[in-house]
Amino acid sequence: MLEMKNVSKSYGDMHVLSDINLTIKEGEFVAIVGYSGAGKTTLISLLAGLIKPDAGSVTLAGEPIAGPSPDRAIVFQNYSLLPWLSVFENVQLAVDSVYPKKSGAERKALTARTIAMVNLSHAVEKKPSELSGGMRQRVSVARALAMNPRVLLMDEPLGALDALTRATIQDEIERIWSADRKTCVLITNDVDEGILLADRIIPMSVGPGATLGPEIAVDIPRPRDRKAINHDPRFKQVRNTVLGYLLGPGRNRASVTEVTKPREGSVVPVQSKPLPSLEPRDLSAPKRGWIGAARRTKVAT
């Protein structure tokens, strides 16, 4: 469905991404997690067609991605709403752009239906300045879904939200994805968020010249209860493996190329010494990012 082959990207003398290889199946939910400044936004911009790679190829269903398209909707971290338009008008702007041949009544009905999907029907007349951060992000998600894209790209969409709001919208994203199984790519710096939502989670090394680490299948049954998952041994395995890469080979540039890709569904330790046991935090009140876990690992080692 979506593929990147040997992709590299630089900005002037700054080498951002190096040898990125990524394959995403139709209907799959993939999370890419990594350090701030590693190049995650550059990666999602390549998938969206906002920028072009210096080397390698980016394709959708075998066709080269040459630029932006309604086939690939993107949800940004900063909402990107037009402040002078209401909730309804912000979403309808996307509908009008993608479905110009539909009647006015059809476009309005589609807009209203999509807003209802994110539980904002009560706020259709409000402007972005009258909404909370979580409500603004729901509008951004609704605008992307209104285009009925083949791929939904999310660039740290919950990074600016408080913990409780973040948990609520995580549940909304899970509910919406489960309804029609759109192909989703989530960029995040929160390991637990990736495990909670995704079918696969892929850690990203530090930059410059960041690359993708070994993918790990999140074979935990859905729907995933954020309280019960804390006690799931598989959750702990996946979490420790991802953090092990991020704090080991992913941070040590010299050893990144020495990591071997595990078989699908398996978890392979990525450090020469055993990774210390990391008790996962309570997902019913998630914290932002994985820095706390990283610090605990550093102390433990």
RACOR-V463460 format. One record per backbone hydrogen bond with DSSP energy under -0.5 kcal/mol. CO is the residue of the C=O (numbers start at 1). NH is the residue of the N-H. If there is no record, write none. Layout:
BEGIN
co/nh
CO/NH
CO/NH
END
This chain:
BEGIN
co/nh
1/61
2/24
3/59
4/22
5/57
7/20
8/54
8/55
9/16
9/17
10/12
11/14
13/15
14/11
14/16
15/208
15/209
16/210
17/9
19/21
20/7
22/4
24/2
25/28
28/30
28/184
29/199
29/200
30/186
31/33
31/202
32/188
33/204
35/38
39/43
40/44
41/45
42/46
43/47
44/48
45/49
45/50
45/51
49/68
55/8
57/5
58/65
59/3
60/63
63/60
64/66
69/72
71/150
71/151
73/153
74/76
75/155
76/79
78/80
81/83
82/85
85/128
86/90
87/91
88/92
89/93
90/94
91/94
91/95
92/96
93/97
94/98
95/99
99/102
103/107
104/108
105/109
106/110
107/111
108/112
109/113
110/114
111/115
112/116
113/117
114/118
115/118
115/120
116/119
120/123
121/124
123/126
124/88
126/87
127/130
128/131
132/136
133/137
134/138
135/139
136/140
137/141
138/142
139/143
140/144
141/145
142/146
143/147
144/147
144/149
145/148
150/183
151/73
151/153
152/185
153/75
154/156
154/187
156/159
158/161
162/166
163/167
164/168
165/169
166/170
167/171
168/172
169/173
170/174
171/175
172/176
173/177
174/178
175/179
176/180
177/181
183/152
184/30
185/154
185/187
186/32
186/188
187/156
188/34
189/191
189/290
190/194
191/195
192/196
193/197
194/198
199/218
200/31
201/216
202/33
203/213
204/35
210/18
211/205
214/203
216/201
217/219
218/220
223/225
224/226
225/229
226/283
227/230
228/231
229/232
231/233
232/236
233/237
234/238
235/239
236/240
237/241
238/242
239/243
240/244
241/245
242/246
243/247
244/248
245/250
245/251
248/251
248/252
250/206
251/253
252/255
252/256
253/256
255/258
256/259
263/266
277/279
278/280
281/283
282/285
283/286
290/294
291/295
292/296
293/297
294/298
295/299
296/300
297/301
END
